Amino acid sequence: QVQLVESGGGLVQAGGSLRLSCAASGSIFSINVMDWYRQAPGKQRELVAGFTSGGSTNYADSVKGRFTISRDIAKNTVYLQMNNVKPEDTAVYYCNVQGRLIFPGRPTFGSWGQGTQVTVSS
């Protein structure tokens, strides 16, 4: 019912930049959550960046000042601009989108992207 397509991952040198994208499509009525998570090998998935209910942004301490989350509501797309990346940013990055479907009763949905690998070399 809802599909998420992530793109933009890859191999980058420390200090470089990457831009991740996550586009949502399908039977979407509204979206209220568009966040980015990451999971490094042997570690739990963690929230990297997201939007609060008021529309402001919040970031993990480890990425503050380096990563920027943004969204294009008309395109149901969320972005993560990653600048000055570090080897410890190496992980699989996932977008998480939650909202309501167009069907009667406006049922809620929650979906994860397929994940995109980001590898930062030192």
For each residue, the residues with C-beta under 8 A, 3 or more apart:
1: 26 27 101 109
2: 24 25 26 27 28 97 101 109 111
3: 24 25 26 111
4: 22 23 24 95 97 111 112 113 114
5: 22 23 25 113 114
6: 9 20 21 22 93 94 95 113 114 115 116
7: 20 21 116
8: 18 19 20 21 116
9: 6 18 20 93 116 117 118
10: 18 117 118 119
11: 119 120 121
12: 16 17 18 85 118 119 120 121
13: 16 120 121
14: 85 86 87 120 121 122
15: 84 85
16: 12 13 85 120
17: 12 81 82 83 84 85
18: 8 9 10 12 82 85 118
19: 8 79 80 81 82
20: 6 7 8 9 36 79 80 82 93 95 116 118
21: 6 7 8 77 78 79
22: 4 5 6 34 36 77 78 79 95 97 113
23: 4 5 75 76 77
24: 2 3 4 28 31 34 76 77 97 111
25: 2 3 5 28 76
26: 1 2 3
27: 1 2 101 102 103
28: 2 24 25 31 76 99 100 101 102 109
29: 99 100 101 102 106
30: 99 100 106
31: 24 28 34 73 76 97 98 99
32: 53 98 99 100
33: 50 51 96 97 98 99 110
34: 22 24 31 50 51 71 78 95 96 97
35: 47 48 49 50 51 69 78 95 96 97
36: 20 22 47 48 49 50 69 78 80 93 94 95 96
37: 45 46 47 48 93 94 95 96
38: 45 46 48 89 91 92 93 94 118
39: 43 44 45 46 91 92 94 115
40: 43 88 90 91 92
41:
42:
43: 39 40 46 91
44: 39
45: 37 38 39 94
46: 37 38 39 43 60
47: 35 36 37 50 60
48: 35 36 37 38 59 60 63 67 80 93
49: 35 36 57 58 59 60 63 67 68 69 80
50: 33 34 35 36 47 57 58 69
51: 33 34 35 55 56 57 58 69 71
52: 55 56 57 58
53: 32
54:
55: 51 52
56: 51 52
57: 49 50 51 52 68 69
58: 49 50 51 52
59: 48 49 63 64 67 69
60: 46 47 48 49 63 64
61: 64
62: 88
63: 48 49 59 60 66 67 82 89
64: 59 60 61 67
65:
66: 63 82 83 84 85
67: 48 49 59 63 64 80 81 82 83
68: 49 57 80 81 83
69: 35 36 49 50 51 57 59 78 79 80 81
70: 78 79 81
71: 34 51 77 78 79
72: 75 76 77 79
73: 31 76
74:
75: 23 72
76: 23 24 25 28 31 72 73 97
77: 21 22 23 24 71 72
78: 21 22 34 35 36 69 70 71 95 97
79: 19 20 21 22 69 70 71 72
80: 19 20 36 48 49 67 68 69 93
81: 17 19 67 68 69 70
82: 17 18 19 20 63 66 67 85 89 118
83: 17 66 67 68
84: 15 17 66
85: 12 14 15 16 17 18 66 82 89 118 120
86: 14 89 120
87: 14 90 120 121 122
88: 40 62 120
89: 38 63 82 85 86 118 120
90: 40 87 118 119 120
91: 38 39 40 43 118
92: 38 39 40 115 116 117 118
93: 6 9 20 36 37 38 48 80 115 116 117 118
94: 6 36 37 38 39 45 112 113 115 116
95: 4 6 20 22 34 35 36 37 78 112 113
96: 33 34 35 36 37 110 111 112 113
97: 2 4 22 24 31 33 34 35 76 78 110 111 113
98: 31 32 33 108 109 110 111
99: 28 29 30 31 32 33 108 109
100: 28 29 30 32 106 107 108 109
101: 1 2 27 28 29 106 107 108 109
102: 27 28 29 106
103: 27 106 107
104:
105:
106: 29 30 100 101 102 103
107: 100 101 103
108: 98 99 100 101
109: 1 2 28 98 99 100 101
110: 33 96 97 98
111: 2 3 4 24 96 97 98
112: 4 94 95 96 115
113: 4 5 6 22 94 95 96 97 116
114: 4 5 6
115: 6 39 92 93 94 112
116: 6 7 8 9 20 92 93 94 113
117: 9 10 92 93
118: 9 10 12 18 20 38 82 85 89 90 91 92 93
119: 10 11 12 90
120: 11 12 13 14 16 85 86 87 88 89 90
121: 11 12 13 14 87
122: 14 87
